[in-house]
Amino acid sequence: MTDEDLSFTPATELARMIRDRLVSPVEVMKATVERAGRLNARLNAICTPTFDLAMVAARDAEAAVMRGAVLGPLHGIPTSIKDLAFTKGVRTMAGSHIFSNRVPDFDHVHVARLRASGVI
């Protein structure tokens, strides 16, 4: 499966492939980071890239798969969080430079639920 294929595979299918060890969370994240890095300069869609953190989380997700841990329904799936939602430990500007130094110490409820489901 090519990086391009991974970019257009539905999340539910990727989650199944990760659980079945047909693709690794690291492989999926590498494809995602590469594509985001290539396109973001033109699209300006990602305000605060956290690619390094995402790769660490992908390695942790892969380790969980390999040791047979209980996995959430979206384990290892890359996502992005809108800059309006508080994300613990990540700059959250809400689109305004007034908040350029705001780093919340908690996640909004939907962000916490996404993390609990296994998304990265």
Order of alpha helices (4+ residues) and beta strands (2+ residues): alpha-alpha-alpha-alpha-alpha
